[in-house]
Structure formats: C-alpha cells, structure tokens
Amino acid sequence: MRHQLTLTAHHPAFDAETQRLGQRRYDQFVRTAGELAARKARPKANAAPSNNEENEP
C-alpha cells in the first residue's frame, strides 16, 4: 500500500511535450506488441506439425 501511495502522490501535471512523448512511447509499445503477437500466431514454414495435425486424416 505504501508503495502505491508513494507512486501516485502529488505528481505535477504533465506539460504538452511530456504528454506527446508518453503517447509516442505507448504507440510504439502497442505496435511492437502487435507485431510480436502476429509473429507468434503465424506458423513457421519449417516447423514440425503438432500432434493434432499428425492425427488428422
């Protein structure tokens, strides 16, 4: 509880430049996370088939 109250207590308001920087960093994070998720969702071309794929007719 002390940790949370320390982090959120009495921070000054952000100026416009700080808000823009935060937004750019957030946008980059979301873009990178999306790219990583898309890579993991795609099967690799040289990957061995899973057990489920081997058992299908």
Secondary structure as GFF3:
##gff-version 3
##sequence-region A 1 57
A	DSSP	alpha_helix	2	8	.	.	.	ID=ss1
A	DSSP	alpha_helix	16	41	.	.	.	ID=ss2
A	DSSP	alpha_helix	51	55	.	.	.	ID=ss3
###
